[in-house]
Amino acid sequence: MSADAIHSGGETLAMRPRTQPVSALGATSTLAWRALLKIKHVPFQLFDVTITPIMFTLLFTYIFGGALGGTPRQYIQFLLPGILVQTIIFITVYTGVGLNSDIQKGLYDRFRSLPMWQPAPIIGALAGDLIRYSIASALIIGLGLIIGFRPAGGVVGVLLAFALVLVFAVAVSWIWIIFGMKVKTPESVMTTSFVFLMPLTFASNIFVGLETMPGWLRAVVRHNPVTHLTNASRGLMHGTPAASDVLWVLAASAAIVLVAAPIALRMYHKER
Amino acid sequence: MLPRRARMTNAIETTNLVKTFGKTRALDGVDLTIRSGTVYGILGPNGAGKTTTIRVLTTLLKPTSGRAVVLGHDVVSEAASVRRKVSLTGQYASVDEDLTGQENLVLVCRLMGLSWADARARATELLGAFGLADAAGRQVRTFSGGMRRRIDIAASLVTTPEVLFLDEPTSGLDPRSRNQVWDLVRQIAAEGTTVLLTTQYLEEADRLAERLAVIDHGRVIAEGTSHDLKSSVGSNTLHFHLAKAEQRDAAQSVISGVLGNGVLPATEPSAFTVKVTDAGAAANVLAALARANIPLTDFALGAPSLDDVFFALTGRPAEDKPKSDDAKEVAA
């Protein structure tokens, strides 16, 4: 038995010299793998955030659908692209919740003391979130198809709408990353998010058209980013995309990332 | 690797290290010199600055002023070099509770630069060596406190660090788990890794550390071998409570008559803590009190505690400060 060994519980453990540090891509993909494992081990979290939109979809379609859109079947054509937007925007908060709970539990201390590319935990978590968004989107679109959603834009239109929603969701995630580092508990990240997300998604054209609202509200709702995203998502899914809405969403996403990402990364690097 | 390590005599050197959080001076001029290949203990109550010291040394916090050098690298200007050579096991098991034991270790192995295949092999090897093979496929949230602590330390040994930092490695553990952790620390140190650990227990520092520093309010108030420290307190102590608190002065003079001196400051009027050299001296004190008709409600013989050390060094009890830096960092 060599001197280079740890003996514990009757077993022998060779000491291991330090290897080359992991590459940035290797670290990021490993941390994305961790995010996937969390979805696998805690699927309830995903269920938790999709049950509300599923309820909303069914509720609005069958109870209000006739009044809002002529028939439930006509209304689901209008509602579903918007419900997709609302669902994914609500899930973005989990990026901040996860980060906050990692910080509270001391996991980020370990990550930050490791010799790796330091933004890897954040980028890895975002990559994992893409999978989370995809699963939730598939659930919502699947439900829509079952209850009569027939997108005129076809598979391509739906995929493009989904891609656009993902772009906006990743941008919004950066805002929750900042919140996740600022507030004390994962619960308060959640609470804060509802204060912003409830008005943001309800004061939009997800459930009803702009033309039904009083003039002053219409002026506000028209400038809500969620309204633009919903318009773009509807246009793409139904084969009548409006370039202005798509470009507006892309520009807004870029602006959010350009402002929030450097702040988030600086806060992450900085001592806590 | 070994010859280089042997040449380098000091693993850690800090000079007048200061760290402030707002108005709180968490570190108020800490000077430490820790030799390579030793186990060094930092002893102090909650909020004394133990965790802050470790966080500065592991590059998680930047010092407000002063300098800290770990393995020849400045912790601020050469943080990446420090990170390549040290491992940290924080105060709270820094593992992902949602993942299994095996997955947690594979994760850290990958982040330390091992290939997927090597990572899986190393994780299995570590789980076996730490007595966790049976729990490899279980989520860490189902682990006991002792198991969590062991997997946390295992994660720090994925590749062998030159310095291992352990922040209160046994706090909250039952005696059996504590002994297992102590054995692990001894084994790690026997392989040549320098270990810096913090603790609130004098006994722990005494069992593990060759040298230790007592810290209070962000300052080192005593430094030396555990023997040095204990002889400043008395190797054993006799604790008792008077049945009648008004007999305090009488009791004091009886003890002085038997031992000369040795009464440590007390937390309450009826309580006494007396330095004694051996059981005979303790018996003499108790017999003399009985002869003088000074009844006691209880008595106990014990090794000196952190409280006794603090009495001896500062003349006041070790206080817990809930608004301390340690508490704040956890919340921050």
Boltz contact constraints between the chains, C-beta under 6 A:
constraints:
  - contact:
      token1: [A, 6]
      token2: [B, 187]
      max_distance: 6.0
  - contact:
      token1: [A, 8]
      token2: [B, 129]
      max_distance: 6.0
  - contact:
      token1: [A, 9]
      token2: [B, 131]
      max_distance: 6.0
  - contact:
      token1: [A, 11]
      token2: [B, 128]
      max_distance: 6.0
  - contact:
      token1: [A, 11]
      token2: [B, 129]
      max_distance: 6.0
  - contact:
      token1: [A, 13]
      token2: [B, 129]
      max_distance: 6.0
  - contact:
      token1: [A, 15]
      token2: [B, 160]
      max_distance: 6.0
  - contact:
      token1: [A, 15]
      token2: [B, 191]
      max_distance: 6.0
  - contact:
      token1: [A, 16]
      token2: [B, 159]
      max_distance: 6.0
  - contact:
      token1: [A, 16]
      token2: [B, 160]
      max_distance: 6.0
  - contact:
      token1: [A, 18]
      token2: [B, 159]
      max_distance: 6.0
  - contact:
      token1: [A, 19]
      token2: [B, 113]
      max_distance: 6.0
  - contact:
      token1: [A, 20]
      token2: [B, 113]
      max_distance: 6.0
  - contact:
      token1: [A, 21]
      token2: [B, 113]
      max_distance: 6.0
  - contact:
      token1: [A, 22]
      token2: [B, 111]
      max_distance: 6.0
  - contact:
      token1: [A, 22]
      token2: [B, 113]
      max_distance: 6.0
  - contact:
      token1: [A, 27]
      token2: [B, 111]
      max_distance: 6.0
  - contact:
      token1: [A, 30]
      token2: [B, 110]
      max_distance: 6.0
  - contact:
      token1: [A, 30]
      token2: [B, 111]
      max_distance: 6.0
  - contact:
      token1: [A, 34]
      token2: [B, 107]
      max_distance: 6.0
  - contact:
      token1: [A, 37]
      token2: [B, 99]
      max_distance: 6.0
  - contact:
      token1: [A, 37]
      token2: [B, 103]
      max_distance: 6.0
  - contact:
      token1: [A, 38]
      token2: [B, 98]
      max_distance: 6.0
  - contact:
      token1: [A, 41]
      token2: [B, 98]
      max_distance: 6.0
  - contact:
      token1: [A, 42]
      token2: [B, 98]
      max_distance: 6.0
  - contact:
      token1: [A, 106]
      token2: [B, 90]
      max_distance: 6.0
  - contact:
      token1: [A, 106]
      token2: [B, 92]
      max_distance: 6.0
  - contact:
      token1: [A, 106]
      token2: [B, 94]
      max_distance: 6.0
  - contact:
      token1: [A, 107]
      token2: [B, 94]
      max_distance: 6.0
  - contact:
      token1: [A, 109]
      token2: [B, 60]
      max_distance: 6.0
  - contact:
      token1: [A, 109]
      token2: [B, 90]
      max_distance: 6.0
  - contact:
      token1: [A, 109]
      token2: [B, 94]
      max_distance: 6.0
  - contact:
      token1: [A, 110]
      token2: [B, 94]
      max_distance: 6.0
  - contact:
      token1: [A, 112]
      token2: [B, 60]
      max_distance: 6.0
  - contact:
      token1: [A, 113]
      token2: [B, 58]
      max_distance: 6.0
  - contact:
      token1: [A, 113]
      token2: [B, 83]
      max_distance: 6.0
  - contact:
      token1: [A, 113]
      token2: [B, 88]
      max_distance: 6.0
  - contact:
      token1: [A, 114]
      token2: [B, 111]
      max_distance: 6.0
  - contact:
      token1: [A, 115]
      token2: [B, 83]
      max_distance: 6.0
  - contact:
      token1: [A, 115]
      token2: [B, 84]
      max_distance: 6.0
  - contact:
      token1: [A, 116]
      token2: [B, 111]
      max_distance: 6.0
  - contact:
      token1: [A, 184]
      token2: [B, 331]
      max_distance: 6.0
  - contact:
      token1: [A, 271]
      token2: [B, 61]
      max_distance: 6.0
  - contact:
      token1: [A, 271]
      token2: [B, 62]
      max_distance: 6.0
  - contact:
      token1: [A, 272]
      token2: [B, 332]
      max_distance: 6.0
